[in-house]
Amino acid sequence: MKYSALALVRGALTGGRHWTPAWRFPEAKSRYQVLIIGGGGHGLATAYYLAKNHGVRDVAVIERGWLGGGNTGRNTTIVRSNYLFPESARLYDFSLKLYESLSRELNFNIMLSQRGLILLAHSRHDLDSMARWANAMQMNGIDAQLLTRRQVAERAPLLEMSPQARFPVLGGFMQRRAGTARHDAVAWGYARAADACGVDILQNCEVTGFTRDAHGAVTGVLTNRGAIAAERVGIAAAGHSSVLAKLAGFALPVTSYALQAMVSEPVKPALDTVVLSPGTGAYVSQSDKGEMVLGASLDLFPSYAQRGSFAITQSVLAATLAIFPTFSRLRLLRQWAGIVDVVHDSSPIIGATPVPNLYINCGWGTGGFKGIPVGGWTLAHVLATGKNHELAEPFQLARFVSGRLIDEAAAAGIAH
Ligand SMILES: Cc1cc2nc3c(=O)[nH]c(=O)nc-3n(C[C@H](O)[C@H](O)[C@H](O)COP(=O)(O)OP(=O)(O)OC[C@H]3O[C@@H](n4cnc5c(N)ncnc54)[C@H](O)[C@@H]3O)c2cc1C
């Protein structure tokens, strides 16, 4: 069913009786050409691009909980491509470009809002490194603009601009094409489009093991609903990637941490851009409902508990109030966490694993929402063709052996 203004009018006139479910709830078949573990954005996008780009439709996505209930439905929805190294710039800008046409492509409004993202410079050192960063982006063909102190104040008037502030704002830099998108809509849009191509989405189905042939190659998965065979299997399980890798008999350089976020009560429009302060770790945007969406640093002890610790909640709030003191009058509405898959160089892993027929997309850590379209595109490519997509070539697991790491966090001083 195609969504349109006309369909909306028809729905209103007929009491909403003609709406059909956005995706099916099928029974699992005993065999598929490709199985994807993880019904988050990356897994669902992989299924969609397998069908759309490669004509591979005999696909199932296996999700142990509900679709989009992992980090995809828990993140702070920021999309951007302001990366320093050419490899990352290419990868993330490809993703942002896919986002720019995704609502039309999926016939599902993902509410992309390119309201710009400002990074605050709190010291002369920050100004120097941001100039280097913005120059690198421009050389990579990506929009970046240095801002004076005054330009920052004009764009975010509620910011603490006093020179005596604990974190004075000396300037900043902006990517105008950055912004936010509705996270649930991204998952739902890909799910609906993949389902329409014939992909089976199996919710409440947990992978508990792998079946292998005599040569050790993966031939399928074991689940709490029985065994399912497949020619190839892809893992897109974010914080649980290393758990699945262990089940398959190999180790990943991934540590899982809780990353938390929170929202205030809704207020009238007060902030029409995304503000990120690498110095304090805090970042803030205002949702379409009016809530201030706050995030900051990781809970720095490995955990699978999707809550986050009180100490970090407190430090996120303290950091936010240091840059936006007026927000101290807001009441906190909700706080939650997701389990993110952090690797040493804060760059993703997309490609083959040491186990034949098993492929993986992980390591996005605190920043993989923006990478969903390209993560799906490139994992689908390797699953369908057996060859790495050219964008994913630098992001192979082998880089942890060769030492050719792409350390964006260290280079740019930012983790989101
Ligand atoms: C608080 C927070 C804020 C963030 N903010 C941003 C941001 O602003 N911008 C940004 O770009 N990124 C952000 N991120 C990161 C981003 O959310 C993730 O990188 C991205 O959503 C990962 O998507 P995914 O599809 O790989 O993982 P998920 O959405 O986590 O999906 C993986 C799925 O695998 C399933 N699974 C796990 N084990 C099994 C199993 N054994 N069997 C079957 N299914 C299994 C899980 O249930 C889960 O649904 C944030 C993350 C958090 C937690």
The ligand as a Gaussian input file, in Angstrom:
#p B3LYP/6-31G(d) Opt

LIG

0 1
 C       21.883000       6.425000      23.909000
 C       22.421000       6.291000      22.516000
 C       22.566000       7.418000      21.727000
 C       23.072000       7.305000      20.436000
 N       23.086000       8.409000      19.640000
 C       23.453000       8.307000      18.347000
 C       23.342000       9.429000      17.491000
 O       22.882000      10.502000      17.879000
 N       23.735000       9.287000      16.205000
 C       24.248000       8.108000      15.723000
 O       24.625000       8.061000      14.550000
 N       24.295000       7.002000      16.509000
 C       23.913000       7.078000      17.811000
 N       23.946000       5.958000      18.619000
 C       24.457000       4.679000      18.083000
 C       23.398000       3.975000      17.239000
 O       22.182000       3.920000      17.933000
 C       23.849000       2.551000      16.908000
 O       25.163000       2.546000      16.409000
 C       22.924000       1.944000      15.839000
 O       21.585000       2.105000      16.171000
 C       23.236000       0.477000      15.696000
 O       22.230000      -0.104000      14.886000
 P       22.161000      -1.666000      14.736000
 O       21.064000      -1.974000      13.813000
 O       23.533000      -2.161000      14.393000
 O       21.920000      -2.167000      16.210000
 P       20.571000      -2.342000      17.080000
 O       19.552000      -1.342000      16.723000
 O       21.010000      -2.443000      18.509000
 O       20.037000      -3.733000      16.563000
 C       20.669000      -4.962000      16.872000
 C       19.573000      -5.942000      17.158000
 O       20.151000      -7.240000      17.317000
 C       19.311000      -7.955000      18.189000
 N       20.027000      -9.133000      18.703000
 C       21.077000      -9.149000      19.542000
 N       21.424000     -10.431000      19.804000
 C       20.577000     -11.206000      19.093000
 C       20.429000     -12.617000      18.958000
 N       21.211000     -13.477000      19.601000
 N       19.442000     -13.084000      18.147000
 C       18.620000     -12.243000      17.476000
 N       18.727000     -10.896000      17.590000
 C       19.690000     -10.393000      18.384000
 C       18.959000      -6.935000      19.261000
 O       17.784000      -7.288000      19.969000
 C       18.818000      -5.655000      18.449000
 O       17.478000      -5.329000      18.153000
 C       23.470000       6.035000      19.941000
 C       23.336000       4.892000      20.728000
 C       22.797000       5.010000      22.007000
 C       22.616000       3.789000      22.832000

